[in-house]
């Protein structure tokens, strides 16, 4: 069914890198969800009102709120598809994250309201739930529909890597589980004579809240600027090293402005004897390669590295070994040697992971001590920084 809908309503559906195609995918997901949720909401609200089952009625209201989420998704995709302009030179693709954030807020508000109503029913119980075949049938059908919507949205989210559709898929899965809880409440009330409607309402509210918090946290991370995907970092490194004359890279920074909008900067180490024009040509070639063959706008800064000085090379190897002994995940870059009559300064940077238990000051102290132990004429002057390069 999913493949059929995509072929019917998404032109050029295989070209998922095209913004027009992404908008078509997003619109399809939103329209299908809104139609399904309107039908389910109407059926559940009717069944809940007739049987007096608050969990069924609440589940219907949840479906009704999902219609609003679908509308938000459509608006989010339309805004994300707008081209860059004077006020937004990096485009509008982060609008999709804002849409996902609104969906999360809608889910959380619903969870709070349902929790209040369920607790109220436990404190002041009303009449027992009336057994209704209609409620059982509606809830059973709803479970199947919501499970399909989860698989449908998950498939689209994977195709176009969309945060808002991932949120919609998670919401559908949560609805499937909570509807199952409502069905259990109706069945237990009928055959066991125990009214657990309020308890199931609380259970449903907790599930909805967990889904909302999960969507909220993931989306906030995107908006705040989380660390880049390790796979993207790996691909950038591999592509840079494909160019001759590159001896190392460091200080790689990647900023995401949407699903396929990346801006990055990197320091590339080259032979200090490389002519300026040759170095400029290398940097220009790397930048043009990324611009033409990837979704990444890359800015390259060249760092000269002395490779033909035996003493400098020996000192660099010694420092790299010392740093590696402290922690193999640490790495050294921007190594320079200033040779003097009475002593030699070794100036370098050390990149350590954000998750390292050692503080930058402790690492600096340890490296300086070990260098002095090797040779009292050597003075280490390290700059220790936390970096995703060292992860």
matplotlib code that plots the C-alpha trace (Angstrom):
import matplotlib.pyplot as plt

x = [0.0, 2.8, 4.7, 1.4, 0.6, 4.1, 4.0, 0.5, 1.1, 4.9, 6.3, 9.9, 9.7, 13.2, 14.8, 14.7, 17.4, 15.1, 13.3, 10.1, 10.0, 10.6, 7.7, 5.5, 6.5, 5.7, 2.4, 1.4, 2.3, 0.4, -2.8, -2.9, -2.5, -5.1, -7.7, -7.1, -7.1, -10.4, -12.1, -10.7, -11.5, -15.1, -15.6, -13.9, -15.6, -19.0, -18.2, -16.8, -19.8, -22.2, -20.3, -19.2, -15.6, -13.2, -10.2, -12.0, -13.1, -9.6, -8.1, -10.5, -9.4, -5.8, -6.6, -8.2, -5.1, -3.1, -4.9, -3.5, -0.1, -0.6, -1.4, 1.7, 3.8, 2.4, 3.2, 6.6, 7.5, 6.2, 8.4, 11.4, 11.2, 11.5, 14.8, 17.5, 16.9, 18.5, 17.3, 17.9, 21.1, 21.3, 17.8, 14.7, 15.2, 15.3, 11.5, 11.0, 12.6, 10.2, 7.3, 8.5, 8.8, 5.2, 4.1, 5.9, 4.3, 0.8, 1.5, 2.7, -0.3, -2.7, -0.9, -1.2, -4.9, -5.6, -3.6, -5.7, -9.0, -8.0, -6.8, -10.1, -12.1, -10.1, -10.9, -14.5, -15.6, -18.7, -20.8, -19.2, -18.2, -21.0, -20.0, -20.1, -19.4, -19.0, -16.1, -14.3, -14.6, -13.6, -10.6, -9.5, -9.6, -7.8, -4.9, -4.5, -4.7, -2.3, 0.2, 0.0, 0.5, 3.6, 5.1, 4.0, 5.5, 8.7, 9.2, 8.8, 11.0, 13.8, 13.5, 13.8, 15.4, 12.7, 12.6, 9.0, 7.8, 10.0, 8.0, 4.7, 5.7, 6.6, 3.3, 1.4, 3.2, 2.4, -1.3, -1.3, -0.1, -2.4, -5.4, -4.6, -4.7, -8.1, -9.3, -8.0, -10.0, -13.2, -12.7, -11.7, -14.7, -17.0, -15.6, -14.0, -16.4, -13.6, -13.5, -9.9, -10.7, -9.1, -5.9, -5.7, -6.2, -3.2, -1.3, -2.2, -1.2, 2.2, 2.8, 1.8, 4.1, 7.1, 6.6, 6.3, 9.4, 11.4, 10.4, 11.0, 14.5, 15.6, 14.3, 15.8, 19.2, 18.9, 18.0, 20.8, 23.4, 24.3, 27.5, 27.6, 26.8, 30.0, 29.3, 29.3, 32.6, 34.1, 33.0, 34.4, 37.8, 38.0, 37.1, 39.7, 42.4, 41.6, 43.5, 47.3, 49.4, 47.2, 49.2, 46.5, 43.3, 42.0, 39.5, 36.7, 33.5, 30.2, 27.0, 23.6, 20.9, 18.5, 18.3, 20.8, 22.3, 25.7, 28.4, 31.8, 35.3, 38.5, 42.3, 44.3, 48.0, 50.4, 54.1, 55.6, 57.7, 54.6, 54.5, 51.7, 50.0, 50.1, 48.6, 45.9, 45.1, 44.8, 42.4, 40.4, 40.2, 39.0, 36.3, 35.1, 35.0, 32.7, 30.6, 30.0, 29.7, 28.2, 25.6, 28.5, 29.8, 33.4, 36.0, 39.6, 42.3, 45.9, 48.3, 52.0, 53.8, 57.6, 58.4, 62.1, 63.6, 64.8, 64.9, 61.4, 60.0, 61.6, 60.1, 56.7, 56.8, 57.9, 55.0, 52.5, 53.6, 53.4, 49.8, 48.8, 50.1, 47.8, 44.8, 44.8, 41.8, 43.8, 45.5, 48.2, 48.1, 49.6, 53.0, 55.8, 59.3, 61.2, 64.9, 67.1, 70.6, 69.6, 66.2, 63.7, 60.0, 57.5, 54.2, 51.2, 47.5, 45.9, 42.4, 40.5, 37.0, 34.2, 33.5, 37.1, 37.2, 40.6, 40.3, 42.3, 44.4, 45.3, 46.2, 48.4, 50.2, 50.8, 52.1, 54.5, 55.8, 56.5, 58.2, 60.6, 61.3, 62.4, 64.6, 65.1, 66.0, 62.5, 59.6, 56.1, 53.6, 50.4, 46.9, 44.3, 40.9, 37.8, 36.8, 34.6, 37.6, 38.9, 35.7]
y = [0.0, 2.4, 1.8, 2.3, 5.6, 6.9, 6.0, 7.5, 10.8, 11.5, 12.4, 11.4, 9.6, 8.2, 11.7, 12.2, 14.8, 17.1, 19.6, 19.5, 15.7, 16.0, 18.4, 15.9, 13.1, 15.3, 16.4, 12.8, 11.7, 14.6, 14.2, 10.4, 10.9, 13.6, 11.5, 8.4, 10.3, 12.2, 8.9, 7.2, 10.2, 10.3, 6.6, 6.6, 9.7, 8.2, 4.9, 6.4, 8.7, 5.8, 3.4, 6.0, 4.8, 7.7, 5.9, 5.4, 9.0, 10.2, 8.0, 9.7, 13.1, 12.1, 11.2, 14.6, 16.3, 14.2, 16.0, 19.3, 17.7, 16.8, 20.3, 21.6, 19.1, 20.3, 24.0, 22.9, 21.2, 24.2, 26.6, 24.3, 24.2, 28.0, 29.1, 31.2, 34.9, 38.1, 37.5, 33.7, 33.1, 29.5, 28.6, 27.6, 23.9, 24.2, 25.1, 21.3, 21.1, 23.8, 21.8, 18.7, 20.8, 22.0, 18.4, 17.4, 20.2, 19.2, 15.7, 16.8, 19.1, 16.2, 13.9, 16.4, 17.0, 13.2, 12.6, 15.2, 13.8, 10.2, 11.0, 13.0, 9.9, 7.7, 10.2, 10.7, 7.5, 7.8, 5.1, 1.8, 1.5, 0.1, -2.9, -2.0, -4.2, -1.0, 0.2, -3.1, -3.2, 0.5, 0.1, -3.2, -1.5, 1.5, -0.6, -2.0, 1.4, 3.1, 0.2, 0.7, 4.5, 3.9, 1.7, 4.1, 7.2, 5.3, 4.3, 7.9, 9.3, 6.9, 7.8, 11.5, 11.7, 13.9, 14.7, 15.8, 12.6, 10.5, 12.3, 11.5, 7.8, 7.6, 9.3, 6.7, 3.8, 5.3, 5.7, 2.0, 1.0, 3.4, 2.2, -1.3, -0.2, 1.3, -2.0, -3.9, -1.5, -2.2, -6.0, -6.2, -4.1, -6.5, -9.9, -9.2, -6.6, -4.3, -0.7, 0.1, 2.9, 5.6, 3.5, 2.8, 6.6, 7.3, 4.5, 6.1, 9.6, 8.3, 6.7, 9.9, 12.0, 9.7, 10.0, 13.8, 14.1, 11.9, 14.0, 17.2, 16.2, 15.0, 18.2, 20.5, 18.8, 19.6, 23.2, 23.8, 22.3, 18.8, 17.0, 15.8, 12.2, 10.2, 8.7, 12.2, 13.1, 9.8, 10.5, 14.1, 12.8, 10.1, 12.5, 15.0, 12.4, 11.4, 14.5, 14.3, 16.5, 16.1, 14.9, 15.3, 17.1, 18.6, 21.1, 19.8, 21.6, 20.7, 22.8, 21.5, 23.8, 21.0, 17.5, 18.2, 21.6, 21.3, 24.0, 22.8, 24.1, 22.1, 22.6, 20.6, 19.9, 20.2, 20.2, 23.6, 23.7, 23.6, 26.8, 29.2, 28.9, 25.1, 25.2, 27.6, 25.3, 22.3, 24.1, 25.3, 21.8, 20.2, 22.9, 22.6, 18.8, 19.0, 21.7, 19.7, 16.2, 16.5, 18.5, 20.1, 23.6, 23.2, 25.9, 24.7, 26.3, 25.1, 24.4, 24.0, 21.1, 20.7, 17.3, 17.5, 18.4, 15.2, 16.7, 18.2, 14.9, 13.0, 15.4, 15.2, 11.4, 11.5, 13.9, 11.7, 8.6, 10.4, 11.6, 8.2, 6.6, 8.9, 8.0, 6.5, 8.6, 11.8, 13.3, 15.9, 18.5, 21.9, 20.8, 23.4, 23.5, 26.6, 25.6, 27.7, 27.5, 26.6, 25.0, 24.0, 24.9, 22.4, 24.1, 21.9, 21.3, 18.2, 17.3, 15.2, 13.8, 15.6, 12.4, 12.2, 12.0, 13.9, 17.7, 19.8, 21.1, 17.7, 16.5, 19.6, 19.0, 15.3, 15.9, 18.7, 16.5, 13.5, 15.6, 17.1, 13.6, 12.6, 15.6, 18.5, 20.8, 20.4, 22.6, 21.5, 24.3, 22.5, 23.8, 21.3, 21.4, 19.2, 18.2, 15.8, 14.9, 12.9, 10.9]
z = [0.0, 0.9, -2.4, -4.3, -2.7, -3.3, -7.0, -7.4, -5.6, -5.6, -9.0, -9.5, -6.1, -6.4, -6.6, -2.8, -2.9, -4.8, -2.5, -4.6, -4.2, -0.4, -0.1, -2.1, 0.3, 3.3, 1.9, 1.2, 4.7, 6.3, 4.2, 4.7, 8.5, 8.6, 6.7, 8.8, 12.1, 11.3, 10.6, 13.7, 15.9, 14.8, 15.4, 18.8, 20.1, 19.1, 20.6, 23.8, 24.3, 23.8, 26.2, 28.7, 28.4, 29.1, 27.7, 24.4, 24.3, 25.2, 22.5, 20.0, 21.2, 20.7, 17.1, 16.7, 17.9, 15.4, 12.7, 13.9, 13.9, 10.3, 9.4, 11.2, 9.2, 5.9, 6.8, 8.1, 4.8, 2.7, 4.7, 4.6, 0.8, 0.5, -1.1, 0.7, 0.8, 2.2, 5.7, 5.7, 3.5, 4.7, 3.6, 5.6, 6.1, 9.9, 9.7, 9.6, 13.1, 14.3, 13.0, 14.8, 18.0, 17.7, 17.2, 20.4, 22.3, 21.1, 22.3, 25.7, 26.3, 25.4, 27.8, 30.7, 30.0, 29.9, 33.1, 34.9, 33.7, 34.5, 38.1, 38.5, 37.6, 40.1, 42.8, 41.9, 39.9, 37.8, 36.4, 35.3, 31.7, 29.5, 27.4, 23.7, 20.8, 18.8, 21.1, 20.7, 16.9, 16.6, 18.9, 17.1, 13.7, 15.1, 16.3, 12.8, 11.1, 13.5, 13.1, 9.4, 9.8, 11.8, 9.1, 6.4, 8.1, 9.1, 5.5, 4.2, 7.0, 6.1, 2.4, 2.9, 6.4, 7.9, 11.6, 11.5, 9.9, 12.3, 15.1, 13.3, 13.0, 16.7, 17.6, 15.5, 17.3, 20.6, 19.5, 18.6, 22.1, 23.9, 21.9, 22.9, 26.5, 26.0, 24.5, 27.5, 29.8, 27.9, 27.9, 31.6, 32.6, 30.7, 31.8, 35.2, 36.4, 37.4, 36.2, 35.3, 32.9, 35.0, 35.4, 31.7, 31.1, 33.2, 31.4, 28.0, 29.3, 30.4, 27.0, 25.2, 27.4, 26.9, 23.1, 23.3, 25.5, 23.1, 20.1, 22.0, 23.1, 19.7, 18.0, 20.5, 20.0, 16.2, 16.8, 19.4, 17.1, 18.1, 17.1, 13.5, 12.6, 12.9, 9.5, 7.9, 9.7, 8.4, 4.8, 4.9, 6.2, 3.6, 0.7, 1.8, 2.0, -1.6, -2.7, -3.0, -0.7, 2.4, 5.4, 8.1, 9.0, 12.3, 13.7, 11.5, 12.3, 10.7, 11.0, 9.8, 8.5, 7.5, 6.2, 3.4, 4.2, 5.7, 6.1, 7.3, 7.9, 8.3, 8.8, 6.3, 7.0, 4.0, 3.6, 4.8, 1.6, -0.7, -2.9, -2.0, -5.3, -5.2, -1.7, -2.8, -5.8, -3.5, -1.1, -4.0, -5.6, -2.3, -1.8, -5.4, -5.1, -2.1, -3.7, -6.9, -5.5, -2.0, 0.0, 2.0, 1.6, 2.8, 3.7, 3.9, 5.9, 5.2, 8.0, 7.0, 8.6, 8.7, 7.3, 6.3, 9.8, 11.5, 15.0, 14.6, 13.3, 16.2, 18.8, 17.1, 17.3, 20.9, 21.8, 19.9, 21.8, 25.1, 24.4, 23.1, 26.4, 28.3, 26.1, 22.6, 21.6, 22.1, 19.0, 18.3, 15.6, 14.7, 15.9, 15.7, 17.1, 18.1, 18.6, 20.9, 22.4, 26.0, 25.4, 22.7, 22.8, 21.4, 20.6, 19.7, 20.2, 21.8, 20.9, 23.5, 23.4, 25.1, 27.1, 28.5, 32.3, 32.3, 32.4, 29.9, 32.7, 33.9, 30.4, 29.9, 33.2, 32.5, 29.0, 30.1, 32.9, 30.6, 28.0, 30.7, 31.9, 28.4, 27.8, 30.3, 27.4, 25.9, 27.0, 26.0, 25.4, 24.6, 24.0, 25.0, 23.5, 23.4, 19.9, 18.1, 16.0, 18.9, 19.4]

ax = plt.figure().add_subplot(projection="3d")
ax.plot(x, y, z, "-o")
ax.set_aspect("equal")
plt.show()
